[in-house]
Amino acid sequence: MTAETDLTFGQQLRIQGRVIWALTMREVITRFGREGIGAFWLLAEPAMFVIGVTIIFSYTENFGTYSVAEYMAVSYPTLLLWRNGTGRVTKCLEVNRALLHHQPIRPIDIIYSRILLEFAGSAGAFIVLYIGFVQLGICRWPADLLTMCLGYFLIVAFSFSFVMIMAALAELSDTIERISHIILYLMLPFTGVFIPLFIVPPQYRQPLLYFPLIDAVEYFHHGYYGNRLPTYYHLGYTIFTITGMILVAYALINIAVRKVQLN
């Protein structure tokens, strides 16, 4: 058998890709089963959250050139990426420790597979619902599709780094695992999902922009609304901060993996 060190980078990458895909399919079957609508729940679960929130806010008063229901239909799906993703990766290495006895499987592959599954479900539900909301007249087509897509990519990048950091900290500390849901709730006012920045008093607006998730969501809103909604963001700062978060995430993951392997 060829030793792993004798494989080229491309071969190792293909092996890791197959491992992550196999772990993802295993997670789909474990979580949703083979009966009923099965894997369709991957889209149905986040879709029900978005539809429920949109219905609730459809009865609220409209402001200016946009409705609150439209704002929530576009904004709320961004929250599912980091919130649901964190819940799925917490203690995932400890729970799946037995899988690590298989040589091709690395601890990071387990984390990747869960993030991939959660992000795919949230993004897929958003795309399907968005097209449906446009047809129903709740939403419009984006003012600038490229900017909207870039904003969504920044939200995904933030969510990836945040989920990785929370996964590592939960493996390193049981306290983090126990209070993770509290951290997620406390983050809600700092997401730009429920309160657009233009209605925030100026003296509080600038400090909020230091949180990269708000910047990313505001840039995403800029791509969708265009001139219909005032937006505030610092794109260069956001990219720099999220890049730093990703580096910190991988450093913490390496520490957590060593802990798992030693135990």
Solvent accessible surface area in square Angstrom, and as a share of the most:
residue,aa,sasa,rsa
1,M,236,1.06
2,T,85,0.49
3,A,51,0.39
4,E,96,0.43
5,T,124,0.72
6,D,100,0.52
7,L,37,0.18
8,T,84,0.49
9,F,156,0.65
10,G,30,0.29
11,Q,71,0.31
12,Q,66,0.29
13,L,99,0.49
14,R,142,0.52
15,I,54,0.28
16,Q,35,0.15
17,G,40,0.38
18,R,151,0.55
19,V,18,0.10
20,I,27,0.14
21,W,149,0.52
22,A,59,0.46
23,L,14,0.07
24,T,4,0.03
25,M,72,0.32
26,R,104,0.38
27,E,17,0.07
28,V,16,0.09
29,I,72,0.36
30,T,98,0.57
31,R,54,0.20
32,F,24,0.10
33,G,32,0.31
34,R,194,0.71
35,E,153,0.69
36,G,81,0.78
37,I,85,0.43
38,G,7,0.07
39,A,54,0.42
40,F,122,0.51
41,W,95,0.33
42,L,34,0.17
43,L,58,0.29
44,A,14,0.11
45,E,63,0.28
46,P,10,0.06
47,A,16,0.13
48,M,107,0.48
49,F,100,0.42
50,V,1,0.00
51,I,69,0.35
52,G,29,0.28
53,V,22,0.13
54,T,5,0.03
55,I,96,0.49
56,I,117,0.60
57,F,58,0.24
58,S,59,0.38
59,Y,187,0.71
60,T,61,0.35
61,E,130,0.58
62,N,92,0.47
63,F,110,0.46
64,G,82,0.79
65,T,81,0.47
66,Y,19,0.07
67,S,28,0.18
68,V,24,0.14
69,A,12,0.09
70,E,8,0.03
71,Y,5,0.02
72,M,3,0.01
73,A,3,0.03
74,V,0,0.00
75,S,0,0.00
76,Y,14,0.05
77,P,2,0.01
78,T,1,0.01
79,L,1,0.00
80,L,1,0.00
81,L,0,0.00
82,W,1,0.00
83,R,52,0.19
84,N,31,0.16
85,G,0,0.00
86,T,1,0.00
87,G,53,0.51
88,R,81,0.30
89,V,0,0.00
90,T,25,0.14
91,K,28,0.12
92,C,1,0.01
93,L,0,0.00
94,E,89,0.40
95,V,111,0.64
96,N,11,0.06
97,R,85,0.31
98,A,73,0.57
99,L,27,0.13
100,L,41,0.20
101,H,160,0.71
102,H,107,0.48
103,Q,144,0.64
104,P,77,0.49
105,I,27,0.14
106,R,105,0.38
107,P,10,0.06
108,I,21,0.11
109,D,0,0.00
110,I,5,0.03
111,I,1,0.00
112,Y,47,0.18
113,S,3,0.02
114,R,36,0.13
115,I,8,0.04
116,L,79,0.39
117,L,4,0.02
118,E,17,0.08
119,F,23,0.10
120,A,50,0.38
121,G,1,0.01
122,S,2,0.01
123,A,27,0.21
124,G,19,0.18
125,A,3,0.02
126,F,17,0.07
127,I,101,0.51
128,V,93,0.53
129,L,24,0.12
130,Y,21,0.08
131,I,82,0.42
132,G,30,0.28
133,F,15,0.06
134,V,20,0.11
135,Q,129,0.57
136,L,134,0.67
137,G,63,0.61
138,I,59,0.30
139,C,5,0.03
140,R,130,0.48
141,W,147,0.52
142,P,27,0.17
143,A,68,0.52
144,D,64,0.33
145,L,114,0.57
146,L,144,0.72
147,T,17,0.10
148,M,10,0.05
149,C,70,0.42
150,L,68,0.34
151,G,0,0.00
152,Y,33,0.12
153,F,128,0.53
154,L,8,0.04
155,I,0,0.00
156,V,38,0.22
157,A,15,0.12
158,F,1,0.01
159,S,0,0.00
160,F,42,0.18
161,S,0,0.00
162,F,22,0.09
163,V,0,0.00
164,M,0,0.00
165,I,28,0.14
166,M,9,0.04
167,A,1,0.01
168,A,0,0.00
169,L,55,0.27
170,A,1,0.01
171,E,11,0.05
172,L,55,0.27
173,S,40,0.26
174,D,88,0.46
175,T,84,0.49
176,I,36,0.18
177,E,58,0.26
178,R,171,0.63
179,I,63,0.32
180,S,13,0.09
181,H,100,0.45
182,I,83,0.42
183,I,49,0.25
184,L,17,0.09
185,Y,145,0.55
186,L,119,0.59
187,M,18,0.08
188,L,38,0.19
189,P,83,0.52
190,F,91,0.38
191,T,0,0.00
192,G,4,0.04
193,V,1,0.00
194,F,78,0.32
195,I,87,0.44
196,P,8,0.05
197,L,2,0.01
198,F,58,0.24
199,I,102,0.52
200,V,18,0.11
201,P,62,0.39
202,P,95,0.59
203,Q,123,0.55
204,Y,129,0.49
205,R,37,0.14
206,Q,86,0.38
207,P,77,0.49
208,L,36,0.18
209,L,6,0.03
210,Y,137,0.52
211,F,61,0.25
212,P,8,0.05
213,L,1,0.01
214,I,2,0.01
215,D,1,0.01
216,A,0,0.00
217,V,1,0.00
218,E,1,0.00
219,Y,22,0.08
220,F,1,0.00
221,H,0,0.00
222,H,62,0.28
223,G,0,0.00
224,Y,2,0.01
225,Y,3,0.01
226,G,14,0.14
227,N,159,0.82
228,R,51,0.19
229,L,4,0.02
230,P,70,0.44
231,T,27,0.16
232,Y,77,0.29
233,Y,68,0.26
234,H,79,0.35
235,L,55,0.27
236,G,54,0.52
237,Y,80,0.31
238,T,2,0.01
239,I,81,0.41
240,F,161,0.67
241,T,30,0.18
242,I,5,0.02
243,T,70,0.40
244,G,31,0.30
245,M,35,0.16
246,I,46,0.24
247,L,122,0.61
248,V,78,0.45
249,A,0,0.00
250,Y,77,0.29
251,A,55,0.43
252,L,37,0.18
253,I,3,0.01
254,N,82,0.42
255,I,77,0.39
256,A,0,0.00
257,V,20,0.12
258,R,135,0.49
259,K,75,0.32
260,V,8,0.05
261,Q,118,0.52
262,L,154,0.77
263,N,119,0.61
